[in-house]
Amino acid sequence: MYVVSILKLDFICELYIPLSLKIEGYEYGNYYLRCGDSHSLLELGISRENGMLVSITLVIAANYSVGQMPLLPDEIEKGLPLFDLALWKGDRCKDINNPVDLVFIDTNAVLLIIDKNLKAKKVLWSENLKFAISDGYPCWLLVDNLTDEQITHLKNEISHITQVEQIMY
Protein backbone atom coordinates (compact mmCIF):
# COMPACT_ATOMS: atom_id res chain seq x y z
CA MET A 1 0.00 0.00 0.00
CA TYR A 2 1.05 3.57 -0.49
CA VAL A 3 -0.05 7.17 -0.10
CA VAL A 4 -0.73 8.80 -3.46
CA SER A 5 0.15 12.35 -2.37
CA ILE A 6 3.34 14.12 -3.32
CA LEU A 7 4.82 15.33 -0.04
CA LYS A 8 7.85 17.54 0.54
CA LEU A 9 10.90 15.96 2.12
CA ASP A 10 12.94 18.22 4.44
CA PHE A 11 16.69 17.67 4.86
CA ILE A 12 17.74 18.23 8.46
CA CYS A 13 21.39 18.92 9.30
CA GLU A 14 22.25 17.08 12.50
CA LEU A 15 25.63 16.70 14.11
CA TYR A 16 27.01 13.14 13.66
CA ILE A 17 24.03 12.10 11.50
CA PRO A 18 24.96 11.95 7.80
CA LEU A 19 21.40 11.96 6.47
CA SER A 20 18.18 12.94 8.23
CA LEU A 21 15.01 13.51 6.24
CA LYS A 22 11.49 14.22 7.43
CA ILE A 23 8.21 14.53 5.56
CA GLU A 24 7.10 18.15 5.91
CA GLY A 25 4.18 18.56 8.31
CA TYR A 26 4.73 15.25 10.12
CA GLU A 27 6.50 14.47 13.37
CA TYR A 28 9.22 11.84 13.49
CA GLY A 29 7.98 8.26 13.43
CA ASN A 30 6.56 6.40 16.40
CA TYR A 31 7.48 3.05 14.84
CA TYR A 32 10.77 2.18 13.18
CA LEU A 33 11.91 -0.18 10.50
CA ARG A 34 15.62 -0.53 11.28
CA CYS A 35 17.83 -1.69 8.45
CA GLY A 36 21.45 -2.61 8.98
CA ASP A 37 24.03 -4.78 10.64
CA SER A 38 26.87 -4.21 13.11
CA HIS A 39 28.43 -1.63 10.72
CA SER A 40 25.35 0.21 9.44
CA LEU A 41 22.01 1.60 10.57
CA LEU A 42 19.19 3.17 8.58
CA GLU A 43 15.99 3.99 10.45
CA LEU A 44 12.73 4.44 8.59
CA GLY A 45 10.26 6.29 10.83
CA ILE A 46 6.64 5.29 10.45
CA SER A 47 3.56 7.21 11.62
CA ARG A 48 1.42 5.56 14.28
CA GLU A 49 -1.69 7.20 12.80
CA ASN A 50 -1.59 5.80 9.28
CA GLY A 51 1.56 3.67 8.83
CA MET A 52 3.10 6.19 6.42
CA LEU A 53 6.85 6.62 6.05
CA VAL A 54 7.55 9.98 7.73
CA SER A 55 11.31 10.04 8.35
CA ILE A 56 14.56 8.57 7.09
CA THR A 57 17.70 8.64 9.22
CA LEU A 58 21.03 7.21 8.13
CA VAL A 59 23.15 6.83 11.25
CA ILE A 60 26.01 4.95 9.58
CA ALA A 61 26.52 3.00 6.36
CA ALA A 62 28.54 -0.19 5.90
CA ASN A 63 30.16 1.04 2.69
CA TYR A 64 30.45 4.36 0.89
CA SER A 65 31.08 4.65 -2.83
CA VAL A 66 30.37 6.56 -6.03
CA GLY A 67 28.20 4.79 -8.56
CA GLN A 68 25.25 4.82 -10.88
CA MET A 69 21.51 4.88 -10.46
CA PRO A 70 20.01 1.38 -10.47
CA LEU A 71 17.74 0.38 -13.32
CA LEU A 72 14.18 1.45 -12.66
CA PRO A 73 11.44 -1.16 -12.96
CA ASP A 74 8.54 -0.65 -15.36
CA GLU A 75 6.15 -0.03 -12.47
CA ILE A 76 6.66 3.50 -11.11
CA GLU A 77 3.90 5.16 -9.10
CA LYS A 78 3.48 8.47 -7.33
CA GLY A 79 3.36 8.24 -3.54
CA LEU A 80 5.01 7.07 -0.34
CA PRO A 81 4.93 3.61 1.24
CA LEU A 82 2.41 2.71 3.92
CA PHE A 83 3.24 -0.03 6.42
CA ASP A 84 0.58 -2.31 7.88
CA LEU A 85 1.35 -1.87 11.58
CA ALA A 86 -1.21 -4.54 12.52
CA LEU A 87 1.33 -7.08 11.24
CA TRP A 88 3.86 -5.76 13.75
CA LYS A 89 1.79 -7.23 16.64
CA GLY A 90 2.50 -4.36 19.03
CA ASP A 91 6.25 -4.15 18.32
CA ARG A 92 7.51 -0.58 17.84
CA CYS A 93 10.55 -1.72 15.84
CA LYS A 94 11.21 -4.29 13.15
CA ASP A 95 14.69 -5.16 11.95
CA ILE A 96 16.05 -6.02 8.52
CA ASN A 97 19.50 -7.50 9.05
CA ASN A 98 21.38 -6.46 5.92
CA PRO A 99 24.28 -4.04 5.56
CA VAL A 100 23.15 -0.64 4.27
CA ASP A 101 25.41 0.92 1.63
CA LEU A 102 25.48 4.59 0.61
CA VAL A 103 26.28 5.41 -3.02
CA PHE A 104 26.79 8.95 -4.31
CA ILE A 105 25.01 9.34 -7.66
CA ASP A 106 26.01 12.32 -9.80
CA THR A 107 26.65 15.46 -7.74
CA ASN A 108 23.25 15.87 -6.12
CA ALA A 109 21.86 12.43 -5.28
CA VAL A 110 22.49 9.56 -2.89
CA LEU A 111 21.35 5.97 -3.04
CA LEU A 112 20.80 3.92 0.12
CA ILE A 113 20.92 0.22 -0.69
CA ILE A 114 18.95 -1.86 1.81
CA ASP A 115 19.17 -5.22 0.04
CA LYS A 116 21.56 -5.45 -2.91
CA ASN A 117 20.33 -8.95 -3.76
CA LEU A 118 16.75 -7.86 -4.50
CA LYS A 119 15.65 -6.52 -7.87
CA ALA A 120 13.13 -3.71 -7.49
CA LYS A 121 9.70 -4.50 -8.93
CA LYS A 122 8.08 -1.15 -8.14
CA VAL A 123 9.27 2.36 -7.32
CA LEU A 124 7.20 4.85 -5.36
CA TRP A 125 8.26 8.47 -5.79
CA SER A 126 7.42 11.66 -3.99
CA GLU A 127 9.18 14.97 -4.54
CA ASN A 128 12.90 14.07 -4.31
CA LEU A 129 12.55 10.51 -2.92
CA LYS A 130 12.31 7.25 -4.82
CA PHE A 131 11.52 4.17 -2.70
CA ALA A 132 12.08 0.82 -4.43
CA ILE A 133 10.30 -2.33 -3.28
CA SER A 134 10.11 -5.98 -4.25
CA ASP A 135 7.00 -7.86 -3.08
CA GLY A 136 6.54 -5.39 -0.22
CA TYR A 137 10.19 -5.59 0.88
CA PRO A 138 12.36 -2.42 0.64
CA CYS A 139 15.30 -2.64 -1.79
CA TRP A 140 16.72 0.87 -1.96
CA LEU A 141 15.99 4.58 -1.49
CA LEU A 142 17.19 7.36 -3.75
CA VAL A 143 17.27 10.96 -2.54
CA ASP A 144 17.96 13.45 -5.32
CA ASN A 145 17.97 17.20 -5.92
CA LEU A 146 20.22 17.70 -2.91
CA THR A 147 21.97 21.06 -2.65
CA ASP A 148 25.75 21.47 -2.54
CA GLU A 149 25.42 22.36 1.15
CA GLN A 150 23.49 19.16 1.88
CA ILE A 151 26.02 16.99 0.02
CA THR A 152 28.85 18.73 1.90
CA HIS A 153 27.10 18.03 5.24
CA LEU A 154 26.66 14.39 4.27
CA LYS A 155 30.33 14.00 3.27
CA ASN A 156 31.57 15.81 6.41
CA GLU A 157 29.54 13.60 8.74
CA ILE A 158 30.66 10.45 6.89
CA SER A 159 34.25 11.62 7.21
CA HIS A 160 33.81 12.17 10.95
CA ILE A 161 32.21 8.74 11.45
CA THR A 162 34.95 7.04 9.42
CA GLN A 163 37.64 8.72 11.54
CA VAL A 164 35.94 7.59 14.77
CA GLU A 165 35.65 4.01 13.43
CA GLN A 166 39.38 3.98 12.59
CA ILE A 167 40.22 5.03 16.16
CA MET A 168 37.92 2.39 17.65
CA TYR A 169 39.02 -0.57 15.53
Steps between C-alpha positions, in 0.01 A plus 500: 500500500605857451390860539432663164588855609819677405648621828803721558805342658704726732875445542605556860865569584586316820838462661638144455202396284593485130144501367178598676183557301148571619172531313389862535208541740555169681677422825772237512376142494358314797592165344829413334614264232871465578721384217862408553758283666784557747656758261192684372166639613218657301180582687174545314253685724138400462192692617286335766189664352510360148815287455654752259875543463570836668876506562825353374814507713833357391712462812786312333551305178702181454662623179529832320563529128429691180283323247205503268126506542350150499273400215144607566226239470210551260261562789551853636224666701458831677488477879665383820492154658248410768583226750234272646577544870244233594754246372753632751293353789571787739875521429626857452804386300566243231848413380636414157845352553688604187790742464387840371726656236507867398580582137551854371322539165600798286564814706160541662361156584563213739386141485445295816512130419303292750522164323739477205377150415142609426390634163248781538157421356338835579619851582293749696606862457416819680676831445872410523465144639476174310421192712556165327322185615481135403189312617454747786865480610717817476794478257642851483427871547620778274508860621569749222501875440725550801675836526878541511467589869307180573753283314783674688325430834456136403867461400624681814297279733612185315859617532456555874340157550774330297769668712330387823471142366873497416584605857270236649610204288 
